[in-house]
Every structure is written in C-alpha cells, then in structure tokens.
Amino acid sequence: MDRDAYIEKTKAKIDEWNAEIAKYEAKARESQADMKQKYEDQIAEMKKQRDEFEEKLREARDSSEKAWGDIREGMEKAWNDMTTAFERAFKR
C-alpha cells in the first residue's frame, strides 16, 4: 500500500477511535463515582495511544518516500498498540 492510501486508511480509523472515545466519555458522565474513575482511566489511556498514533501519522505525511519504509514500521507498531488498548477497554 502506498503512503497516501495508508494515511487515508489510518485517518478513517482514528475517526472511528474518536467516536469510541466519545461513547466512553458519555458512559463516564452517566456512571456512578466508582465506575466513573474506571471509565476516565480507560479514556485517558485510549487518548494517549491515539495521540501517539496521530504523531506517527504526521511523521508519515511529512516524510520522504525513502523514509516512508522506516516510518511505516513505527506506524504498524503504534497501530497494534492502539488496537490492543481499545480491545482492552472494550473488554472491561
């Protein structure tokens, strides 16, 4: 997959993650105090992972074609970390 297609794919995924974060924020606002803290902790972790991934995406957009291969490896790791964080949050 070329860089531009990969960037577009990841932007769409970030939009999905942002929607999930918004759902968790709504649940946190409606929950009891003990559950509210758990939701807030999960939201903080998800936002941290998302922000790290967005930074990798900025690097990819600004990279040369030659550097793209190296950056893509970092993006794949960030993608996997983000997916794992969201899966953990959903299971809780």
PDB file of N, CA, C and O in Angstrom:
ATOM      1  N   MET A   1       0.849  -1.173   0.000  1.00  0.00           N
ATOM      2  CA  MET A   1       0.000   0.000   0.000  1.00  0.00           C
ATOM      3  C   MET A   1       0.897   1.238   0.000  1.00  0.00           C
ATOM      4  O   MET A   1       1.866   1.309   0.756  1.00  0.00           O
ATOM      5  N   ASP A   2       0.571   2.206  -0.845  1.00  0.00           N
ATOM      6  CA  ASP A   2       1.408   3.402  -0.893  1.00  0.00           C
ATOM      7  C   ASP A   2       1.094   4.320   0.297  1.00  0.00           C
ATOM      8  O   ASP A   2       0.107   4.135   1.009  1.00  0.00           O
ATOM      9  N   ARG A   3       1.952   5.296   0.481  1.00  0.00           N
ATOM     10  CA  ARG A   3       1.854   6.174   1.651  1.00  0.00           C
ATOM     11  C   ARG A   3       0.521   6.907   1.723  1.00  0.00           C
ATOM     12  O   ARG A   3      -0.105   6.931   2.782  1.00  0.00           O
ATOM     13  N   ASP A   4       0.077   7.502   0.631  1.00  0.00           N
ATOM     14  CA  ASP A   4      -1.164   8.277   0.655  1.00  0.00           C
ATOM     15  C   ASP A   4      -2.377   7.419   1.003  1.00  0.00           C
ATOM     16  O   ASP A   4      -3.233   7.839   1.782  1.00  0.00           O
ATOM     17  N   ALA A   5      -2.453   6.238   0.437  1.00  0.00           N
ATOM     18  CA  ALA A   5      -3.567   5.331   0.741  1.00  0.00           C
ATOM     19  C   ALA A   5      -3.507   4.902   2.204  1.00  0.00           C
ATOM     20  O   ALA A   5      -4.536   4.818   2.875  1.00  0.00           O
ATOM     21  N   TYR A   6      -2.318   4.637   2.687  1.00  0.00           N
ATOM     22  CA  TYR A   6      -2.149   4.227   4.080  1.00  0.00           C
ATOM     23  C   TYR A   6      -2.580   5.356   5.017  1.00  0.00           C
ATOM     24  O   TYR A   6      -3.255   5.112   6.016  1.00  0.00           O
ATOM     25  N   ILE A   7      -2.194   6.573   4.698  1.00  0.00           N
ATOM     26  CA  ILE A   7      -2.558   7.722   5.528  1.00  0.00           C
ATOM     27  C   ILE A   7      -4.071   7.902   5.557  1.00  0.00           C
ATOM     28  O   ILE A   7      -4.645   8.147   6.619  1.00  0.00           O
ATOM     29  N   GLU A   8      -4.712   7.786   4.417  1.00  0.00           N
ATOM     30  CA  GLU A   8      -6.173   7.921   4.377  1.00  0.00           C
ATOM     31  C   GLU A   8      -6.856   6.820   5.195  1.00  0.00           C
ATOM     32  O   GLU A   8      -7.831   7.074   5.903  1.00  0.00           O
ATOM     33  N   LYS A   9      -6.338   5.613   5.088  1.00  0.00           N
ATOM     34  CA  LYS A   9      -6.894   4.489   5.852  1.00  0.00           C
ATOM     35  C   LYS A   9      -6.759   4.750   7.352  1.00  0.00           C
ATOM     36  O   LYS A   9      -7.692   4.502   8.117  1.00  0.00           O
ATOM     37  N   THR A  10      -5.604   5.248   7.766  1.00  0.00           N
ATOM     38  CA  THR A  10      -5.391   5.476   9.187  1.00  0.00           C
ATOM     39  C   THR A  10      -6.210   6.667   9.698  1.00  0.00           C
ATOM     40  O   THR A  10      -6.657   6.656  10.844  1.00  0.00           O
ATOM     41  N   LYS A  11      -6.408   7.682   8.869  1.00  0.00           N
ATOM     42  CA  LYS A  11      -7.270   8.798   9.279  1.00  0.00           C
ATOM     43  C   LYS A  11      -8.686   8.295   9.571  1.00  0.00           C
ATOM     44  O   LYS A  11      -9.303   8.702  10.555  1.00  0.00           O
ATOM     45  N   ALA A  12      -9.186   7.424   8.727  1.00  0.00           N
ATOM     46  CA  ALA A  12     -10.530   6.867   8.929  1.00  0.00           C
ATOM     47  C   ALA A  12     -10.592   6.075  10.233  1.00  0.00           C
ATOM     48  O   ALA A  12     -11.582   6.142  10.962  1.00  0.00           O
ATOM     49  N   LYS A  13      -9.539   5.332  10.518  1.00  0.00           N
ATOM     50  CA  LYS A  13      -9.508   4.546  11.757  1.00  0.00           C
ATOM     51  C   LYS A  13      -9.456   5.460  12.972  1.00  0.00           C
ATOM     52  O   LYS A  13     -10.101   5.176  13.982  1.00  0.00           O
ATOM     53  N   ILE A  14      -8.710   6.538  12.897  1.00  0.00           N
ATOM     54  CA  ILE A  14      -8.653   7.495  14.002  1.00  0.00           C
ATOM     55  C   ILE A  14     -10.038   8.087  14.249  1.00  0.00           C
ATOM     56  O   ILE A  14     -10.434   8.281  15.398  1.00  0.00           O
ATOM     57  N   ASP A  15     -10.769   8.373  13.185  1.00  0.00           N
ATOM     58  CA  ASP A  15     -12.142   8.872  13.342  1.00  0.00           C
ATOM     59  C   ASP A  15     -13.009   7.858  14.081  1.00  0.00           C
ATOM     60  O   ASP A  15     -13.816   8.235  14.931  1.00  0.00           O
ATOM     61  N   GLU A  16     -12.848   6.577  13.765  1.00  0.00           N
ATOM     62  CA  GLU A  16     -13.587   5.529  14.476  1.00  0.00           C
ATOM     63  C   GLU A  16     -13.198   5.512  15.953  1.00  0.00           C
ATOM     64  O   GLU A  16     -14.061   5.420  16.827  1.00  0.00           O
ATOM     65  N   TRP A  17     -11.900   5.601  16.225  1.00  0.00           N
ATOM     66  CA  TRP A  17     -11.436   5.600  17.611  1.00  0.00           C
ATOM     67  C   TRP A  17     -11.975   6.812  18.364  1.00  0.00           C
ATOM     68  O   TRP A  17     -12.363   6.694  19.527  1.00  0.00           O
ATOM     69  N   ASN A  18     -12.003   7.972  17.717  1.00  0.00           N
ATOM     70  CA  ASN A  18     -12.546   9.164  18.365  1.00  0.00           C
ATOM     71  C   ASN A  18     -14.022   8.978  18.715  1.00  0.00           C
ATOM     72  O   ASN A  18     -14.475   9.437  19.764  1.00  0.00           O
ATOM     73  N   ALA A  19     -14.761   8.315  17.853  1.00  0.00           N
ATOM     74  CA  ALA A  19     -16.173   8.040  18.134  1.00  0.00           C
ATOM     75  C   ALA A  19     -16.303   7.113  19.337  1.00  0.00           C
ATOM     76  O   ALA A  19     -17.185   7.311  20.171  1.00  0.00           O
ATOM     77  N   GLU A  20     -15.449   6.116  19.439  1.00  0.00           N
ATOM     78  CA  GLU A  20     -15.477   5.206  20.586  1.00  0.00           C
ATOM     79  C   GLU A  20     -15.109   5.939  21.868  1.00  0.00           C
ATOM     80  O   GLU A  20     -15.714   5.706  22.914  1.00  0.00           O
ATOM     81  N   ILE A  21     -14.128   6.816  21.792  1.00  0.00           N
ATOM     82  CA  ILE A  21     -13.751   7.607  22.971  1.00  0.00           C
ATOM     83  C   ILE A  21     -14.935   8.448  23.418  1.00  0.00           C
ATOM     84  O   ILE A  21     -15.205   8.554  24.614  1.00  0.00           O
ATOM     85  N   ALA A  22     -15.638   9.042  22.476  1.00  0.00           N
ATOM     86  CA  ALA A  22     -16.813   9.855  22.814  1.00  0.00           C
ATOM     87  C   ALA A  22     -17.874   9.013  23.517  1.00  0.00           C
ATOM     88  O   ALA A  22     -18.517   9.488  24.453  1.00  0.00           O
ATOM     89  N   LYS A  23     -18.064   7.769  23.077  1.00  0.00           N
ATOM     90  CA  LYS A  23     -19.019   6.878  23.745  1.00  0.00           C
ATOM     91  C   LYS A  23     -18.603   6.623  25.195  1.00  0.00           C
ATOM     92  O   LYS A  23     -19.434   6.656  26.102  1.00  0.00           O
ATOM     93  N   TYR A  24     -17.309   6.371  25.401  1.00  0.00           N
ATOM     94  CA  TYR A  24     -16.821   6.126  26.750  1.00  0.00           C
ATOM     95  C   TYR A  24     -16.976   7.372  27.615  1.00  0.00           C
ATOM     96  O   TYR A  24     -17.300   7.268  28.798  1.00  0.00           O
ATOM     97  N   GLU A  25     -16.749   8.537  27.040  1.00  0.00           N
ATOM     98  CA  GLU A  25     -16.915   9.773  27.801  1.00  0.00           C
ATOM     99  C   GLU A  25     -18.375   9.945  28.234  1.00  0.00           C
ATOM    100  O   GLU A  25     -18.647  10.389  29.350  1.00  0.00           O
ATOM    101  N   ALA A  26     -19.294   9.598  27.362  1.00  0.00           N
ATOM    102  CA  ALA A  26     -20.718   9.678  27.706  1.00  0.00           C
ATOM    103  C   ALA A  26     -21.058   8.697  28.821  1.00  0.00           C
ATOM    104  O   ALA A  26     -21.797   9.034  29.746  1.00  0.00           O
ATOM    105  N   LYS A  27     -20.520   7.489  28.734  1.00  0.00           N
ATOM    106  CA  LYS A  27     -20.756   6.500  29.794  1.00  0.00           C
ATOM    107  C   LYS A  27     -20.183   6.980  31.121  1.00  0.00           C
ATOM    108  O   LYS A  27     -20.794   6.792  32.173  1.00  0.00           O
ATOM    109  N   ALA A  28     -19.010   7.599  31.069  1.00  0.00           N
ATOM    110  CA  ALA A  28     -18.378   8.088  32.296  1.00  0.00           C
ATOM    111  C   ALA A  28     -19.231   9.166  32.947  1.00  0.00           C
ATOM    112  O   ALA A  28     -19.364   9.193  34.171  1.00  0.00           O
ATOM    113  N   ARG A  29     -19.807  10.049  32.151  1.00  0.00           N
ATOM    114  CA  ARG A  29     -20.647  11.112  32.703  1.00  0.00           C
ATOM    115  C   ARG A  29     -21.897  10.555  33.388  1.00  0.00           C
ATOM    116  O   ARG A  29     -22.406  11.144  34.341  1.00  0.00           O
ATOM    117  N   GLU A  30     -22.384   9.419  32.893  1.00  0.00           N
ATOM    118  CA  GLU A  30     -23.621   8.851  33.408  1.00  0.00           C
ATOM    119  C   GLU A  30     -23.407   7.821  34.523  1.00  0.00           C
ATOM    120  O   GLU A  30     -24.377   7.377  35.137  1.00  0.00           O
ATOM    121  N   SER A  31     -22.192   7.446  34.786  1.00  0.00           N
ATOM    122  CA  SER A  31     -21.943   6.336  35.713  1.00  0.00           C
ATOM    123  C   SER A  31     -21.766   6.814  37.146  1.00  0.00           C
ATOM    124  O   SER A  31     -21.591   8.001  37.422  1.00  0.00           O
ATOM    125  N   GLN A  32     -21.819   5.843  38.041  1.00  0.00           N
ATOM    126  CA  GLN A  32     -21.591   6.079  39.464  1.00  0.00           C
ATOM    127  C   GLN A  32     -20.127   6.448  39.677  1.00  0.00           C
ATOM    128  O   GLN A  32     -19.293   6.215  38.801  1.00  0.00           O
ATOM    129  N   ALA A  33     -19.817   7.013  40.819  1.00  0.00           N
ATOM    130  CA  ALA A  33     -18.472   7.508  41.108  1.00  0.00           C
ATOM    131  C   ALA A  33     -17.397   6.432  40.956  1.00  0.00           C
ATOM    132  O   ALA A  33     -16.336   6.697  40.392  1.00  0.00           O
ATOM    133  N   ASP A  34     -17.661   5.215  41.457  1.00  0.00           N
ATOM    134  CA  ASP A  34     -16.639   4.164  41.388  1.00  0.00           C
ATOM    135  C   ASP A  34     -16.365   3.743  39.948  1.00  0.00           C
ATOM    136  O   ASP A  34     -15.213   3.512  39.579  1.00  0.00           O
ATOM    137  N   MET A  35     -17.398   3.643  39.146  1.00  0.00           N
ATOM    138  CA  MET A  35     -17.218   3.267  37.731  1.00  0.00           C
ATOM    139  C   MET A  35     -16.706   4.447  36.915  1.00  0.00           C
ATOM    140  O   MET A  35     -16.011   4.261  35.916  1.00  0.00           O
ATOM    141  N   LYS A  36     -17.043   5.641  37.333  1.00  0.00           N
ATOM    142  CA  LYS A  36     -16.621   6.826  36.598  1.00  0.00           C
ATOM    143  C   LYS A  36     -15.095   6.894  36.510  1.00  0.00           C
ATOM    144  O   LYS A  36     -14.544   7.207  35.455  1.00  0.00           O
ATOM    145  N   GLN A  37     -14.427   6.604  37.607  1.00  0.00           N
ATOM    146  CA  GLN A  37     -12.959   6.650  37.605  1.00  0.00           C
ATOM    147  C   GLN A  37     -12.384   5.599  36.661  1.00  0.00           C
ATOM    148  O   GLN A  37     -11.396   5.862  35.976  1.00  0.00           O
ATOM    149  N   LYS A  38     -12.984   4.425  36.615  1.00  0.00           N
ATOM    150  CA  LYS A  38     -12.502   3.384  35.704  1.00  0.00           C
ATOM    151  C   LYS A  38     -12.653   3.827  34.249  1.00  0.00           C
ATOM    152  O   LYS A  38     -11.744   3.649  33.438  1.00  0.00           O
ATOM    153  N   TYR A  39     -13.806   4.404  33.932  1.00  0.00           N
ATOM    154  CA  TYR A  39     -14.006   4.911  32.569  1.00  0.00           C
ATOM    155  C   TYR A  39     -12.995   6.014  32.251  1.00  0.00           C
ATOM    156  O   TYR A  39     -12.414   6.038  31.166  1.00  0.00           O
ATOM    157  N   GLU A  40     -12.794   6.914  33.194  1.00  0.00           N
ATOM    158  CA  GLU A  40     -11.858   8.011  32.951  1.00  0.00           C
ATOM    159  C   GLU A  40     -10.440   7.503  32.740  1.00  0.00           C
ATOM    160  O   GLU A  40      -9.708   8.040  31.909  1.00  0.00           O
ATOM    161  N   ASP A  41     -10.043   6.470  33.484  1.00  0.00           N
ATOM    162  CA  ASP A  41      -8.718   5.876  33.293  1.00  0.00           C
ATOM    163  C   ASP A  41      -8.601   5.254  31.905  1.00  0.00           C
ATOM    164  O   ASP A  41      -7.581   5.413  31.234  1.00  0.00           O
ATOM    165  N   GLN A  42      -9.641   4.548  31.477  1.00  0.00           N
ATOM    166  CA  GLN A  42      -9.626   3.932  30.146  1.00  0.00           C
ATOM    167  C   GLN A  42      -9.592   5.003  29.061  1.00  0.00           C
ATOM    168  O   GLN A  42      -8.868   4.870  28.074  1.00  0.00           O
ATOM    169  N   ILE A  43     -10.367   6.050  29.241  1.00  0.00           N
ATOM    170  CA  ILE A  43     -10.394   7.140  28.264  1.00  0.00           C
ATOM    171  C   ILE A  43      -9.013   7.776  28.154  1.00  0.00           C
ATOM    172  O   ILE A  43      -8.539   8.044  27.050  1.00  0.00           O
ATOM    173  N   ALA A  44      -8.374   8.017  29.278  1.00  0.00           N
ATOM    174  CA  ALA A  44      -7.036   8.623  29.266  1.00  0.00           C
ATOM    175  C   ALA A  44      -6.047   7.743  28.507  1.00  0.00           C
ATOM    176  O   ALA A  44      -5.243   8.246  27.722  1.00  0.00           O
ATOM    177  N   GLU A  45      -6.103   6.435  28.737  1.00  0.00           N
ATOM    178  CA  GLU A  45      -5.204   5.512  28.031  1.00  0.00           C
ATOM    179  C   GLU A  45      -5.491   5.515  26.527  1.00  0.00           C
ATOM    180  O   GLU A  45      -4.568   5.531  25.713  1.00  0.00           O
ATOM    181  N   MET A  46      -6.760   5.499  26.170  1.00  0.00           N
ATOM    182  CA  MET A  46      -7.119   5.487  24.749  1.00  0.00           C
ATOM    183  C   MET A  46      -6.679   6.789  24.074  1.00  0.00           C
ATOM    184  O   MET A  46      -6.184   6.759  22.947  1.00  0.00           O
ATOM    185  N   LYS A  47      -6.849   7.916  24.739  1.00  0.00           N
ATOM    186  CA  LYS A  47      -6.432   9.194  24.159  1.00  0.00           C
ATOM    187  C   LYS A  47      -4.912   9.256  24.014  1.00  0.00           C
ATOM    188  O   LYS A  47      -4.397   9.779  23.026  1.00  0.00           O
ATOM    189  N   LYS A  48      -4.206   8.724  24.998  1.00  0.00           N
ATOM    190  CA  LYS A  48      -2.737   8.709  24.920  1.00  0.00           C
ATOM    191  C   LYS A  48      -2.279   7.904  23.707  1.00  0.00           C
ATOM    192  O   LYS A  48      -1.423   8.353  22.945  1.00  0.00           O
ATOM    193  N   GLN A  49      -2.848   6.721  23.532  1.00  0.00           N
ATOM    194  CA  GLN A  49      -2.490   5.880  22.396  1.00  0.00           C
ATOM    195  C   GLN A  49      -2.856   6.568  21.073  1.00  0.00           C
ATOM    196  O   GLN A  49      -2.083   6.544  20.115  1.00  0.00           O
ATOM    197  N   ARG A  50      -4.044   7.178  21.036  1.00  0.00           N
ATOM    198  CA  ARG A  50      -4.476   7.875  19.827  1.00  0.00           C
ATOM    199  C   ARG A  50      -3.524   9.015  19.487  1.00  0.00           C
ATOM    200  O   ARG A  50      -3.147   9.189  18.328  1.00  0.00           O
ATOM    201  N   ASP A  51      -3.134   9.792  20.501  1.00  0.00           N
ATOM    202  CA  ASP A  51      -2.237  10.924  20.275  1.00  0.00           C
ATOM    203  C   ASP A  51      -0.877  10.464  19.751  1.00  0.00           C
ATOM    204  O   ASP A  51      -0.300  11.092  18.862  1.00  0.00           O
ATOM    205  N   GLU A  52      -0.371   9.366  20.309  1.00  0.00           N
ATOM    206  CA  GLU A  52       0.902   8.821  19.822  1.00  0.00           C
ATOM    207  C   GLU A  52       0.769   8.377  18.368  1.00  0.00           C
ATOM    208  O   GLU A  52       1.675   8.588  17.561  1.00  0.00           O
ATOM    209  N   PHE A  53      -0.352   7.769  18.045  1.00  0.00           N
ATOM    210  CA  PHE A  53      -0.564   7.315  16.677  1.00  0.00           C
ATOM    211  C   PHE A  53      -0.701   8.503  15.728  1.00  0.00           C
ATOM    212  O   PHE A  53      -0.181   8.465  14.613  1.00  0.00           O
ATOM    213  N   GLU A  54      -1.389   9.546  16.154  1.00  0.00           N
ATOM    214  CA  GLU A  54      -1.525  10.733  15.316  1.00  0.00           C
ATOM    215  C   GLU A  54      -0.166  11.375  15.051  1.00  0.00           C
ATOM    216  O   GLU A  54       0.067  11.906  13.965  1.00  0.00           O
ATOM    217  N   GLU A  55       0.729  11.331  16.030  1.00  0.00           N
ATOM    218  CA  GLU A  55       2.081  11.858  15.824  1.00  0.00           C
ATOM    219  C   GLU A  55       2.805  11.051  14.747  1.00  0.00           C
ATOM    220  O   GLU A  55       3.472  11.620  13.882  1.00  0.00           O
ATOM    221  N   LYS A  56       2.673   9.734  14.803  1.00  0.00           N
ATOM    222  CA  LYS A  56       3.284   8.890  13.767  1.00  0.00           C
ATOM    223  C   LYS A  56       2.681   9.216  12.396  1.00  0.00           C
ATOM    224  O   LYS A  56       3.387   9.216  11.388  1.00  0.00           O
ATOM    225  N   LEU A  57       1.386   9.490  12.364  1.00  0.00           N
ATOM    226  CA  LEU A  57       0.727   9.838  11.112  1.00  0.00           C
ATOM    227  C   LEU A  57       1.282  11.151  10.561  1.00  0.00           C
ATOM    228  O   LEU A  57       1.495  11.275   9.355  1.00  0.00           O
ATOM    229  N   ARG A  58       1.517  12.131  11.435  1.00  0.00           N
ATOM    230  CA  ARG A  58       2.115  13.398  10.992  1.00  0.00           C
ATOM    231  C   ARG A  58       3.510  13.149  10.428  1.00  0.00           C
ATOM    232  O   ARG A  58       3.884  13.729   9.408  1.00  0.00           O
ATOM    233  N   GLU A  59       4.268  12.296  11.084  1.00  0.00           N
ATOM    234  CA  GLU A  59       5.604  11.965  10.583  1.00  0.00           C
ATOM    235  C   GLU A  59       5.512  11.339   9.199  1.00  0.00           C
ATOM    236  O   GLU A  59       6.314  11.649   8.318  1.00  0.00           O
ATOM    237  N   ALA A  60       4.544  10.465   9.009  1.00  0.00           N
ATOM    238  CA  ALA A  60       4.386   9.794   7.719  1.00  0.00           C
ATOM    239  C   ALA A  60       4.032  10.792   6.628  1.00  0.00           C
ATOM    240  O   ALA A  60       4.567  10.724   5.521  1.00  0.00           O
ATOM    241  N   ARG A  61       3.135  11.715   6.936  1.00  0.00           N
ATOM    242  CA  ARG A  61       2.738  12.718   5.938  1.00  0.00           C
ATOM    243  C   ARG A  61       3.914  13.589   5.534  1.00  0.00           C
ATOM    244  O   ARG A  61       4.029  13.992   4.376  1.00  0.00           O
ATOM    245  N   ASP A  62       4.795  13.881   6.500  1.00  0.00           N
ATOM    246  CA  ASP A  62       5.915  14.786   6.250  1.00  0.00           C
ATOM    247  C   ASP A  62       7.167  14.075   5.749  1.00  0.00           C
ATOM    248  O   ASP A  62       8.164  14.731   5.447  1.00  0.00           O
ATOM    249  N   SER A  63       7.136  12.780   5.659  1.00  0.00           N
ATOM    250  CA  SER A  63       8.334  12.019   5.291  1.00  0.00           C
ATOM    251  C   SER A  63       8.544  11.984   3.779  1.00  0.00           C
ATOM    252  O   SER A  63       7.627  12.197   2.985  1.00  0.00           O
ATOM    253  N   SER A  64       9.777  11.709   3.429  1.00  0.00           N
ATOM    254  CA  SER A  64      10.085  11.479   2.024  1.00  0.00           C
ATOM    255  C   SER A  64       9.705  10.036   1.690  1.00  0.00           C
ATOM    256  O   SER A  64       9.484   9.220   2.585  1.00  0.00           O
ATOM    257  N   GLU A  65       9.635   9.740   0.429  1.00  0.00           N
ATOM    258  CA  GLU A  65       9.325   8.357   0.019  1.00  0.00           C
ATOM    259  C   GLU A  65      10.367   7.391   0.564  1.00  0.00           C
ATOM    260  O   GLU A  65      10.042   6.271   0.960  1.00  0.00           O
ATOM    261  N   LYS A  66      11.608   7.827   0.582  1.00  0.00           N
ATOM    262  CA  LYS A  66      12.687   6.958   1.055  1.00  0.00           C
ATOM    263  C   LYS A  66      12.513   6.646   2.555  1.00  0.00           C
ATOM    264  O   LYS A  66      12.732   5.513   2.981  1.00  0.00           O
ATOM    265  N   ALA A  67      12.126   7.638   3.337  1.00  0.00           N
ATOM    266  CA  ALA A  67      11.965   7.448   4.772  1.00  0.00           C
ATOM    267  C   ALA A  67      10.656   6.734   5.113  1.00  0.00           C
ATOM    268  O   ALA A  67      10.501   6.222   6.221  1.00  0.00           O
ATOM    269  N   TRP A  68       9.730   6.699   4.182  1.00  0.00           N
ATOM    270  CA  TRP A  68       8.417   6.107   4.411  1.00  0.00           C
ATOM    271  C   TRP A  68       8.506   4.673   4.909  1.00  0.00           C
ATOM    272  O   TRP A  68       7.751   4.284   5.800  1.00  0.00           O
ATOM    273  N   GLY A  69       9.407   3.887   4.355  1.00  0.00           N
ATOM    274  CA  GLY A  69       9.535   2.484   4.770  1.00  0.00           C
ATOM    275  C   GLY A  69       9.858   2.351   6.248  1.00  0.00           C
ATOM    276  O   GLY A  69       9.282   1.511   6.940  1.00  0.00           O
ATOM    277  N   ASP A  70      10.769   3.171   6.729  1.00  0.00           N
ATOM    278  CA  ASP A  70      11.141   3.129   8.142  1.00  0.00           C
ATOM    279  C   ASP A  70       9.995   3.617   9.025  1.00  0.00           C
ATOM    280  O   ASP A  70       9.710   3.027  10.068  1.00  0.00           O
ATOM    281  N   ILE A  71       9.356   4.676   8.609  1.00  0.00           N
ATOM    282  CA  ILE A  71       8.258   5.241   9.391  1.00  0.00           C
ATOM    283  C   ILE A  71       7.084   4.277   9.437  1.00  0.00           C
ATOM    284  O   ILE A  71       6.401   4.166  10.455  1.00  0.00           O
ATOM    285  N   ARG A  72       6.854   3.583   8.334  1.00  0.00           N
ATOM    286  CA  ARG A  72       5.722   2.664   8.283  1.00  0.00           C
ATOM    287  C   ARG A  72       5.848   1.575   9.354  1.00  0.00           C
ATOM    288  O   ARG A  72       4.852   1.168   9.951  1.00  0.00           O
ATOM    289  N   GLU A  73       7.060   1.112   9.589  1.00  0.00           N
ATOM    290  CA  GLU A  73       7.259   0.104  10.631  1.00  0.00           C
ATOM    291  C   GLU A  73       6.823   0.641  11.992  1.00  0.00           C
ATOM    292  O   GLU A  73       6.166  -0.062  12.759  1.00  0.00           O
ATOM    293  N   GLY A  74       7.190   1.890  12.289  1.00  0.00           N
ATOM    294  CA  GLY A  74       6.780   2.505  13.545  1.00  0.00           C
ATOM    295  C   GLY A  74       5.277   2.686  13.620  1.00  0.00           C
ATOM    296  O   GLY A  74       4.674   2.537  14.684  1.00  0.00           O
ATOM    297  N   MET A  75       4.671   3.011  12.476  1.00  0.00           N
ATOM    298  CA  MET A  75       3.219   3.180  12.437  1.00  0.00           C
ATOM    299  C   MET A  75       2.507   1.857  12.676  1.00  0.00           C
ATOM    300  O   MET A  75       1.480   1.812  13.354  1.00  0.00           O
ATOM    301  N   GLU A  76       3.047   0.789  12.125  1.00  0.00           N
ATOM    302  CA  GLU A  76       2.435  -0.527  12.331  1.00  0.00           C
ATOM    303  C   GLU A  76       2.448  -0.889  13.818  1.00  0.00           C
ATOM    304  O   GLU A  76       1.466  -1.416  14.340  1.00  0.00           O
ATOM    305  N   LYS A  77       3.558  -0.604  14.494  1.00  0.00           N
ATOM    306  CA  LYS A  77       3.634  -0.890  15.931  1.00  0.00           C
ATOM    307  C   LYS A  77       2.632  -0.022  16.686  1.00  0.00           C
ATOM    308  O   LYS A  77       1.927  -0.518  17.565  1.00  0.00           O
ATOM    309  N   ALA A  78       2.560   1.271  16.354  1.00  0.00           N
ATOM    310  CA  ALA A  78       1.615   2.169  17.018  1.00  0.00           C
ATOM    311  C   ALA A  78       0.178   1.729  16.754  1.00  0.00           C
ATOM    312  O   ALA A  78      -0.670   1.795  17.643  1.00  0.00           O
ATOM    313  N   TRP A  79      -0.090   1.282  15.532  1.00  0.00           N
ATOM    314  CA  TRP A  79      -1.431   0.791  15.166  1.00  0.00           C
ATOM    315  C   TRP A  79      -1.805  -0.401  16.045  1.00  0.00           C
ATOM    316  O   TRP A  79      -2.911  -0.466  16.582  1.00  0.00           O
ATOM    317  N   ASN A  80      -0.868  -1.345  16.185  1.00  0.00           N
ATOM    318  CA  ASN A  80      -1.127  -2.533  17.007  1.00  0.00           C
ATOM    319  C   ASN A  80      -1.328  -2.157  18.471  1.00  0.00           C
ATOM    320  O   ASN A  80      -2.203  -2.708  19.139  1.00  0.00           O
ATOM    321  N   ASP A  81      -0.520  -1.220  18.976  1.00  0.00           N
ATOM    322  CA  ASP A  81      -0.670  -0.772  20.362  1.00  0.00           C
ATOM    323  C   ASP A  81      -2.038  -0.131  20.580  1.00  0.00           C
ATOM    324  O   ASP A  81      -2.696  -0.384  21.589  1.00  0.00           O
ATOM    325  N   MET A  82      -2.456   0.695  19.633  1.00  0.00           N
ATOM    326  CA  MET A  82      -3.746   1.375  19.745  1.00  0.00           C
ATOM    327  C   MET A  82      -4.893   0.370  19.703  1.00  0.00           C
ATOM    328  O   MET A  82      -5.833   0.454  20.494  1.00  0.00           O
ATOM    329  N   THR A  83      -4.810  -0.561  18.792  1.00  0.00           N
ATOM    330  CA  THR A  83      -5.854  -1.579  18.677  1.00  0.00           C
ATOM    331  C   THR A  83      -5.949  -2.391  19.959  1.00  0.00           C
ATOM    332  O   THR A  83      -7.048  -2.686  20.430  1.00  0.00           O
ATOM    333  N   THR A  84      -4.809  -2.753  20.522  1.00  0.00           N
ATOM    334  CA  THR A  84      -4.783  -3.511  21.771  1.00  0.00           C
ATOM    335  C   THR A  84      -5.395  -2.703  22.915  1.00  0.00           C
ATOM    336  O   THR A  84      -6.150  -3.245  23.721  1.00  0.00           O
ATOM    337  N   ALA A  85      -5.074  -1.418  22.988  1.00  0.00           N
ATOM    338  CA  ALA A  85      -5.621  -0.565  24.050  1.00  0.00           C
ATOM    339  C   ALA A  85      -7.133  -0.481  23.951  1.00  0.00           C
ATOM    340  O   ALA A  85      -7.827  -0.538  24.965  1.00  0.00           O
ATOM    341  N   PHE A  86      -7.648  -0.345  22.735  1.00  0.00           N
ATOM    342  CA  PHE A  86      -9.097  -0.271  22.562  1.00  0.00           C
ATOM    343  C   PHE A  86      -9.750  -1.606  22.885  1.00  0.00           C
ATOM    344  O   PHE A  86     -10.813  -1.637  23.505  1.00  0.00           O
ATOM    345  N   GLU A  87      -9.143  -2.688  22.483  1.00  0.00           N
ATOM    346  CA  GLU A  87      -9.716  -4.005  22.783  1.00  0.00           C
ATOM    347  C   GLU A  87      -9.771  -4.243  24.284  1.00  0.00           C
ATOM    348  O   GLU A  87     -10.763  -4.767  24.791  1.00  0.00           O
ATOM    349  N   ARG A  88      -8.713  -3.863  25.002  1.00  0.00           N
ATOM    350  CA  ARG A  88      -8.706  -3.990  26.454  1.00  0.00           C
ATOM    351  C   ARG A  88      -9.828  -3.156  27.071  1.00  0.00           C
ATOM    352  O   ARG A  88     -10.526  -3.612  27.977  1.00  0.00           O
ATOM    353  N   ALA A  89      -9.989  -1.960  26.584  1.00  0.00           N
ATOM    354  CA  ALA A  89     -11.032  -1.079  27.117  1.00  0.00           C
ATOM    355  C   ALA A  89     -12.417  -1.656  26.884  1.00  0.00           C
ATOM    356  O   ALA A  89     -13.274  -1.600  27.766  1.00  0.00           O
ATOM    357  N   PHE A  90     -12.638  -2.207  25.704  1.00  0.00           N
ATOM    358  CA  PHE A  90     -13.957  -2.792  25.393  1.00  0.00           C
ATOM    359  C   PHE A  90     -14.260  -3.992  26.275  1.00  0.00           C
ATOM    360  O   PHE A  90     -15.413  -4.206  26.649  1.00  0.00           O
ATOM    361  N   LYS A  91     -13.250  -4.773  26.611  1.00  0.00           N
ATOM    362  CA  LYS A  91     -13.455  -5.958  27.437  1.00  0.00           C
ATOM    363  C   LYS A  91     -13.780  -5.604  28.881  1.00  0.00           C
ATOM    364  O   LYS A  91     -14.443  -6.374  29.577  1.00  0.00           O
ATOM    365  N   ARG A  92     -13.322  -4.454  29.330  1.00  0.00           N
ATOM    366  CA  ARG A  92     -13.587  -4.034  30.704  1.00  0.00           C
ATOM    367  C   ARG A  92     -14.983  -3.535  30.781  1.00  0.00           C
ATOM    368  O   ARG A  92     -15.434  -3.125  31.850  1.00  0.00           O
TER     369      ARG A  92
END
